[in-house]
Amino acid sequence: MAQSNNRNAIKQRSAWIASMLACGGFLLMAVKVYDVPLSDMASNLLTMVLGLVVIIGAAALMGRLIAALRKRFQ
């Protein structure tokens, strides 16, 4: 059983590494072949990360609010 879990973890890690390499290759192709400026890609990444932080922060705030309301009305 432990051997099966170990193999599964190795397969998952290998798939993750392969997907990261493919993503890196795609981004490199976008920069080299299509002449996409690196600053545009960096600003898009920053915008996406900030949007993700806002969404996760709002969800955490809503969760805290719901937990506080449930505790208050018990």
Buried (B, 14 or more C-beta within 10 A) or exposed (E): EEEEEEEEEEEEEEEEEEEEEEEEEEBEEBBEEEEBEEEEEEEEEEEEEEEEEEEEEEEEEEEEEEEEEEEEEE
